[in-house]
Amino acid sequence: MRLKATILVVFKSFIIEWKQLILIYAIIPLILAAAMGYFQKDLFKPQTTIDKIDINIVDNDNSKASESFKEVFQSEELKKLFNVSDKGLYIITIPKGYEENVTNLKDTSIRVEEKNDDSHQNEIIIKTIINEYGKGLTESGIIFNRITGLNAEDKEKLFNQVTNSINQLYSTKVLENDMLKGERTLTSYENQAASIITYLFFMIIMSCAASFYKDKENGSFKRLISTPITRETFFYLDLVIFFISSFAAGVIYIAAFAAAGFGFRESNPLILILILIGQSLLITSISGLLIAFLNKTVTNIVIMFFMYIQILFGGVFIPIKGISSQVFITICKFAPANVISSAYKNCILFNSISKVSNYLIIMLLISVVLSIISIIKVKTRWEE
């Protein structure tokens, strides 16, 4: 009954304060995103040039067929896109018996491995070239086996088809277009959508903590504590309020940005909900930790400190993409709310649960640890 009553009170407050909620979590963020996105749009244009892909070819067959395969990547066209060296990030391994399998038109596997998980798209491009090269060899073998039964005109047609297919595959223009289309990049507005929410992250925490301290100042807390309700139960009910409030604020934010076309419109709703749950749990646990240990003044100082850190190193107002300093970039990796912005960015880019699962796990683990610490404090001594 207490939980139900608490939820009803929260929803009633949403209805009463809907104008303020729309202003804080929708209108103001959209204005900021529109302004910052406009001025930063040149930084987020897709690249028109492509860095060479470093590859290392390991030949375990040492045959004429394997030499021919290696020469493909040394052709004038592919040399513009690939750099063959012993230190390549992608290892292409030609297996033993390659020539024999090719000659007998048997299946053979050329393995491609990444050293540093650098770019899945680059791996796809390499495998595509290898597969198409294999198809070309197969077609050539079939032609060779059947060539004696064809007239001169049919021979010429078949050879032209194979030649045109291989030439088209190894065209630099075609490969570059495929690479550019395959690499999904954030627009400046999408970057703002995923970054500004970290700024609001601290605003929501501040709001949650402020609601608790307001109850203390107006006497509501003392009146509730004097009832049969225990301090632990009261603390748990506060956490429920924090979770619902933060989740609702996140929904308003995402819905506003999706409606404006700044981001999230094509994202999987289920993934967005999971991120919102993780984000809300994190806000709830941090807010609980603050009210369990600190007073109002110290809480505000702590929140403002981390908020400024996030503003400087979180990519909201200073885009990380435009910074060349490695020191600054390294510090940015440790910005307190970047786990949230990274989750949203990966959701926009890949729209895949596997790409955000690590961030969700981090949010959950941090939330559990902070909640346990807070609960221990409340059980031991709290607001006495």
Summary of the structure (lengths in Angstrom):
residues: 384
radius of gyration: 29.3
end to end distance: 25.9
largest distance: 101.9
contacts: 1145
relative contact order: 0.11
helix: 73%
strand: 5%
